[in-house]
Amino acid sequence: MDLGIKGKVALIVGGARGIGYAAGLEMATAGAKVVLADLNSEGAIASAAKIADETGAETLGLQANVTQLSSMQDMVDTLTDKLGPPDIVVVTAAIVDDKLFVESSPEDWRRMIDICLYGPMNILHVVLPGMIERQYGRIVCMATDSARIGQARLSYYAAAKGGVIALIKSVAQEVGQHGITINAVSPGATNTELRIEREDSLREQMGEEKYQRREQKVLRMYPLRRIGEPEDHASIIAFLVSDRASWITGQVLSVNGGFTMP
């Protein structure tokens, strides 16, 4: 299927690994020029080189800190100079805390809000003026169904992502007249490096037998009886930034194996 993104510049913020990397690979395969930006500059550069080797696409790896507006501007200036202005922006940078709210602290909240809510706001504020001028843009931000239905131990993560949902719906109404679409993908549990690291820590804390019982309980909550893979989300992201999704904006698409059906 031709996505209509050949030659377009796709920026993935948080793209060194996980869903961001998978989305970058998917779009590079479809002919896009791909920029992976991440706080982990070595990871972003290495992942960009890997995508280039696998697909032959033009790629670029950059360091960027989503919590700093100036870093986002520097990132866009650099990629514009090297590959051209971004036509497509995908925001996957995030952290997750597994903690009861009463055990959390204001420092936890601030870190979460800075990365998961202010991060997307910083990115949108930097890329939208150019997209408006060019009368074209495709933006996808990652959300979570925890923000739509609530989830214990993820309270302030859900709160930050709830802000992202409100943000994309509101901004979509402001910029649609300029040929710009903004949507969100809401993933269920996914075997990203972040989740695997978190699960390894839980396994160590709980012991193997207790952990396996927990894992089976988790799987029973998914009608499709499996945890997601980054590629499950990458294909949806690629669709939302394609010509075939040009009349879809302000939407939140759950990709979660049936975990929730909001």
Order of alpha helices (4+ residues) and beta strands (2+ residues): beta-alpha-beta-alpha-beta-alpha-beta-alpha-alpha-beta-alpha-alpha-beta-alpha-alpha-alpha-beta
